[in-house]
Amino acid sequence: MKRLAVLHEELNFRPWTPDGTLTSTGEFHDWWADRHANGHFAVEQVPFEQLNDWHFEPETGNLGHSSGRFFTVEGLQVRDGAVDTWSQPIINQPEIGILGILVKEIGGVLHCLMQAKMEPGNVNTLQLSPTVQATRSNYTQVHRGSSTRYLEYFVGPGRGQVLVDVLQSEQGAWFWRKRNRNVVVLVTGDVPVHEDYCWLSLQQIGELTHVDNLVNMDARTVLSCIPFSLPDEGDAPTGELFRDALVRSYQYQSRGGPVPALHTAGGILSWFTEAKTRCEWSARLTALKSVRGWSRDENEITADNGKSFRIIGVEVHAGTREVKSWRQPLLHPRGNGHAAFVARPINGVMHLLVQARPEYGLMDMVEMAPTVHLLPGQHVSDVPDAFLRDALTPGGGKMHYDRVLSEEGGRFYHALTRYQVIEVGEDFPLEVPANFCWMTVRQLMDLLRHGHYLNIEARSLLACIHSLC
């Protein structure tokens, strides 16, 4: 095993280490209940005219903040060739925020300093978040609130040893080219722990991903990027067929010998490049008032067909935030999303079926997504491939993970996605359409050394898959 000495080598810690945790499960739940009781949170929908410093620009209809910071709600125009195909509102937040987790070895076990953080769009108000989760406007105190705790560990000369530092995308259906800096920093000295923070092991966090709406989206994306050490090839099989095949999926990429993965790393990159060149769509920002098929009244911006999402305004009170009260717009999806990885053992190694999926707000239009990725308002019946619809129906495969998890609560209101990992048998085809590719977990983890390969839903599911070993 190698300790991480430079960026992207492997940490000499395993996420499934069972002993040596600083905080017991009971202590965590007591702390969590106390944070709920002491938070004094309230979120209420209000008309747009009550959003104080937020205004609709007369010429464009765009909704923005008087400071010119934070974000704007603008229009997105999608084209197929030279033909305008459809349009919608979209959130434009060009600044890059920090999603940072502080890690430390405690008792021989890697621990993460996690935060109990309130976001106005969270369905349950409080969720487990990274050590630092802040937009640039927030941590530069445009809101004139208090400073961001632990920021000094992630920026400036005094920060700790950087293990991960990579720009990753967020929801391309709702954000225009949004990126955040995913950072993991290792410290060795004492770190004062504020009452809203708690040290948890990777195994404990993995267990908490099996609780609906507890580990937030920002934590999941950073956790997916942590390059922890992999199982040894000599580890004894457990006799659990799925788990043993999954462990091999972490082991195998290429170690100087035969590659037991179905595809090589070079073959995967070529497949992905080809998928991007096949995408003939283009997208651009446009004035919000020019978006067709959408209407605005005093309370919301909504699609005329009543589908997709709406834009609303909220008033927020939060005793634990840098600013104790504020008002802002939020994107409110109509219904839940659905993201599922189909998993199949191939030559004894678990593979995940990965989709090259266009999303028109992404920086490069196409990223790797779960096998099935449905937006709110879409249903399994909308999946074009019959073999995938069959896998998603009850009895179509063996369910290993099935939870509802929240998406970003700072910009979306009650945005929920059902995340699943479904194992299929040998009758499921190896030959798949051109926009799909079988990949090992190790191959996906290697891609996370770089930005703009895996979309936010794929990264969320990969963080949850780590808990299945």
Secondary structure by P-SEA (a helix, b strand, c coil): ccccccccccccccccccccccccaaaaaaaaaaaaaacbbbbbbbcccccccccccccccbbbccccccbbbbbbbbbccccccbbbbbbbbcbbbbbbbbbbbcccbbbbbccccccccccccbbbbccccccccccccccccccccccccccccccccccbbbbbccccccccbbbbbbbbbbbccbbbbcccbbbbcaaaaaaaccccccccaaaaaaaaaccccccccccccccaaaaaaaaaaaccccccccccccccaaaaaaaaaaaaaaccbbbbbccccccccccccccccccccccccccccbbbbbcccccccccbbbbbbcbbbbbbbbbbbcccbbbbbccccccccccccccccccccccccccccccccaaaaaaaccccccccbbbbbbcccccccccccccbbbbbcccccccccccbbbbcaaaaaaaccccccccaaaaaaaaaaaaac
